[in-house]
Amino acid sequence: MNKRKILGVYKWATMGGVERVLLNRAHAISAQHLDFQYDVFYFHDSGGRKQFDDYLIENKLDSVMKTVDEIDSSKYDYVLSIDTPEILDYIEPDKLFMECHTSYKRNRMYLESLPTNIKGVLVPSQQFKKELEAELREQLREKLRVLPNSVYINTDIENYNINAIYSKKPILYIGRLDILKNIEELIKIVSLYNSKKDDLFLILAGTIIDHEINLIHLLEKYNMVHRTIYLPPVRFDKVWSLLKFIKTNKGIFMSASLKESFGLSVAEAMQFGIPVLALNNSAHNNLLHGDSDFLFETNQLDLTVEKLENILSNYDASATLVKGYVEHLEKNFLEEWGNLFT
């Protein structure tokens, strides 16, 4: 049987969130022996392409996914472009699934000008689909479909550089550090908890959007300079080591993000068996089945600190519970992936 051939497209190779989505798909295709060849084209290499290629080779995924230097639409059965409408200058619209993953409304204004004869518009969650239904014109709204993210985890790894067991518990956030991700509230919550117990330290890993937040100022403002570790964007193959470090030290993954299209970092931590405490946006609410013990509202600091304390006091039970909430995600991805091409 001939493999169906897919071209994935994205503007920038940064080894960030989009690459995590793509590599998770490669793991799923390989693990399930699916008959797909998935090529990836980047319009610009922003320093991530070699890391992406190296990861595929090191994890024996290069037989199902590889990067390519040019676009030849005649080679492909389908094109899946993630928030990159520039692909329309190179391929036939009726091969194109446009994937919208951005929770930044200004970055998805391109949806207004998509041709109506594209194959479909894909989003990673039912909640995000409802949001986009209000933004798309009718002809495209009818082509809106959900393709959930694959959530791959690897627990067979070493701890992230630091092998010691700490007396204080780590609180981890991975992602962009900007206004939408609500980093100030996250810092404020941990600071308030420490003003009472001084049991926590914070790990922030991701790109700082300097024109939106001043991280040093925020850490100084909330007396968190000496209780915070900042890591630049963590390589995909190191994320699992960092998660293992958090779990070994009975830490928590926290996100105060105001809006998400899916919440992949939160889902990965849950799948890894790490308790999470996340702001109650629609994506987080869906992942956590509306369980208020693991969801908090903005500006309810005292109640959020109580929830944090409760999770830490009931760590193993909390970890088991949140892991159960996401065990269906990989099955959902595989089902919808199969449905997409039939």
N, C-alpha and C positions, 0 to 999 in steps of 0.2 A: 504494500500500500504506500502510495506517495505521501510524503509529509505535506500538510498544508503550510504555506509560507506566509509569514507575517512580517511586516515592517513596522517596528516601533519608532516613534519620532519624538524628540524633545529638543528644545532650543539650546540648552547649555548642559555640558557634562560637568557636574559639580560634585558628584558622589554624595548627593543629599537625599531628600525624601523621595524624589522620583526614581532615583537609582535603586532605592530600597524597594519600591513597588515592583520595578522590573526584575530585580534579582530574586525577590520572593516568588515571582511568576516562574522564573527559570528553575528554581528549586521544585516547585509544584509540577511543572511539565516533566522534569527529569524523574522525580520520585514516582509519578503515576504513569510513566512511559507513554506520554501522550504524543500523538503523531503531528508535531509542530516543529518547524524551524523558525526561530524568532530572531530576526536581525534588528539591530538598533542603529539609527542614524541621528547624530547630533549636528545641529547647525554650527555650533561653536564649542570648542573644547576649552572649558574654563578650569582645566587642571585635573579633571576627574576621569577622563577616558582611560588612561593607563591603569588607574586603580580598578576601574570597572572591568577592563579586560583581564587584569591579573587575578581578580577575584573569580571570574568565570573559569579561568584555567586552573587555579589552585583548588577549586571545589568541583572540578570535573563537570562543569556546566557548559563548556564551550562547544559541545556537540549539539546543544539545543539553542544556544543564544550566542551571538557575536556582534561586534560593532562593524559597520561598513562605512566606506568613504564616499559613496555616491548613491543617488536615488535612481533606481530603474524600476518603475512601477510595473513593467511587464513581468517581472520576476515574482510578483507577490499576489496572493489571493486577497489579502486584506491589509489595510494600513490603519494602525492605531496610533494617533497623534495626541500626546498629552499637552494640552494647553498651548499648542503650536500651530496656529492657523496658516503660517507661512508655507506649510506643506501643500496647500491648495495650488500653488504655482507650479507644482511638479507632478501631481498625480490626478487621476480621474476621481471626481467627487464620489462616484457610486461605489468606490472601493473603501471609502474612508469612514472609520469610526472616530469621531472627535471625542477624546476623553477630557472631561473637565474635573480637575482635582483641586483647584485653588479655592481657598476660602476667602481670598481677598477679592471683593466684588469688582474693584477697578481693574483687576487682572483678567477678568473673564468678560469684559465688554465686547470682545471679539465675537461672542456667541450671537450678537445681534445681526451680524453680517454674514453668517455662514449660509452657503447655498442650501436650498431645501432638498436637493437630490443627493445629499450625502447619505451614507448607509445608516448612520445612527449617531446619537450623542450619548456617551456613557458616563456615569457617575458612580462613585464607590459606595454609596449608601442610600437607603430609601429616604432617610431624612433629608439628605442633600438633594435628592430628586424632587422632593416637595418644594424645596426652596427655589430650585431652578425652573420649576413649572410656571412660577410667577414672572420669570424673566424672559422666557422663550416665546417667540411667536408660534402660532398654532401648528404650522406645518412641521416645525422642529419638535414641538412638545410631544407630538405623536410618535416621534422616533427616540424619545428619551428612555433609556434603559439603565438598570443597575448592574454593574459588574463589581462585586465586592473585592476588596484587596485580599490577596493571599497573605496569611500571617505565618511565616516560617520562623521556627526557633531552633537554635542549636545549643543544647545544654552540655555537650561534651567538649568543653573548652576550659582554658585556664582563667583564673581571676585576672582582672584588668590591672596589671603592673603592681598593684598593691595587694599583698597576700596576708597582711595582718588582720586580726580581728580587733575592732575598735570598741571602746567603751561607749562612744556616742554613735547614734544611728544616722545613716546617710539618707537624705531626701534627694532624689534624682529627678532632674528635668532634662530631656533631650529635645532640641528643636531650635527654631529661630528665636532670638531674643529681641522682641519688638513690642509695640503697643498692643497689637491684636492678641499676642500671646500672654499679655497681662502679667509681665514678669514682676512688676512692682508688688502686686498683691501676693504673689507667691513668696517673695522675700519677706513681706510684712507678716504673713502667717507663721513662717518659721521663726522669725524674730520674736513674735509674741509668745509662741510656745517656749522658746529659750529663755524669755524673761521670767518664766515660771519654773522651768525645770532644767534648762541648759543641757539638754540631752541630745541635740541634733546638730548635724552639719549639713550644708547644702552643696550639691554638685550641680552646676549648670554647664551643659555641653551644647554648643551650637554657635552659629554665626550671630554676632552682635550687630544690630542695625543701628549704627551710631547716631544717625540723624533723628532717630525716634526715642532712644533711651540712652542714658548715661549710667552704665552699670556701676562704676566706681562710686558715683554720687549716691545711687540707691543703696549700695552696701554700707556706705558711711552713714547715710540717713537713718538706717534701721539697725546700726551696730552689728552688721554681719560680715565685716571685712575679714575678720579672723575666724569666721565660721563658714566660709565659702571657698570651694574649689571651682575655678573656671577652667573648662577644657574647650579647646577649639573643636570644630566639627569632628566627631569621632568616626573613623573609618568603619564601613559596614561590617567588616570582619572582626572589628573590635567591640561592636555594640554588645554582642553576646557576653564577652568577657566582663564588660562593665555591668551588665545586668546580673551576671553571676556574683560579682563583688557585692552588689546591693543585696541580693538574696542571702548570701553567706553572712552578711552583717545585719540581717533582719531589718533592712531599710524599706522605704516606700517610694514609689514613683508618683510624682505629683504633676498635674497640669492645671494652670489657671486660665488656659486659653479661652477667649470669649467665643470663638467659633472654629469649627473643624468640619471638613467634608467627610471624614471617616474616623480620625483619631488613631492612626497607625501606631505611633509610639506607645500610646496607652494600651492598645490591644496587644502589642508585643510583650510589654511588661506583664500584663495579665496572663498571657499564654505561658510565660516563663514561670509563673507562680509567685509573682511579686504583688502584694497588695497595692492598690492605687487609691488616690484621693484626687478627684477631678472636678473642675467647675461644671456645673450642671447646664451644659449646652446640649443641643439635640443629639450630636454624635456621641458624646460621652454618656448621655442618658441611655442611648440605645445599647451601647457596649455593656453597660452595667445594669441593664434590665430595670432601670429606674430605682435601683437600690439606694436609698437616701443615706445609708451608712457610709457610702463611698463617693457621694456627690455633695458639693457645697455650693452655696449661692454667694455671689459677689457681695462684699462689704458686710458679711456676717462673721467677723473674725473670731469672736469668742466661741461661737457654735462650731466653727471650722476647726479650731484648736481642740475642742472636745472630741470631735470626730477623729482627728489625728491621734489623740491620746488613746482613744478606744481601739483603733486599728493596731497600734503598737502593743497594747495590752492583750490583744487577742490575735496575735500575728499569724499563727499557723492556720487557724480557722478562717481568717480573712483571706489568706493566700489561696486556700482550697476553694473558697466560695467564688472569688473573682475568676479563677482559672476555669471553673465550671461555666461561667457566663460566656466565655469565648470559644469553647471547644467546638462549636458548630461552624465557626468562621471558615475553616479550610474546606469543609464539605460544601458550604454555600458557594465559595469561589469556584470549586471544581464543577458544580452543577451549572452555574451561570456561564462559566467559560465554555462548557459543552453546548449549552443552549444558544450561545451567541453565533456559532458557526453552523447551525443546522437550519 
